[in-house]
Amino acid sequence: MRRFFKNKQGASAVEFALIAPFMLLLVAAILAYGSIFATSLSLQQIAAETARATIGGLSDAERKTLAQGKLAAISANYPMLDPAKVTFVFNAAAGSELSRVTLTYDLSSHPAYALDKLLPLPASPLSYSLIITDGNGIDS
């Protein structure tokens, strides 16, 4: 019996079995947060480009059309985003030279949310909003 307790064979396997779940969770968390961060940055970039496209419009309707066209043209170029889940809202205040472009993205079916019971993930949806001038500084 004494020989059994002095035997060190298999100690590494036991240590690995104790530590492995935590290490795997750590790796999964890094991948999950990294993919959510990449999705967030992609949405932020698309929002900036969409808002920038509105500057050339002469009326609120034209600015909205330009923004929607830019969104449709570039959203498929971002692999972290599903273009069907991007919601576009354009608000222009009457009598003001300012308008707002808001993009919202539903994260609920994002692959990282398979770990939502184990990790504190950001709330869905993601939303980015930018305020832009009409480009000439004159009220329309």
C-alpha angles and dihedrals in degrees: 000000000000089000089057093059093046093053109105097185111123095021091117091051091053092048090049091050090054097046102035098079091054093046092049090049089050092052091046090050091051091051093045096049092042093054092046090049091050090049091050093050091048091053091047091052093048090049091052093049092045092050091046090054091061094066093082095057121108096202136027091253092052092047090052091049091049091050093049091048092051091048091051092047099051108027093083090057093069110080094194092062133068104216091211090064096053113101118201125204125178119192124183120183112227112251093010132109090219128091132175130224115198125185121189126189126197110227097178094105095038111130091240090064090073083083096048092116091054102037134044099241125183118269120264132268112050114212134190124184129186130186117215136181120236091252101252103055092233121117112244 
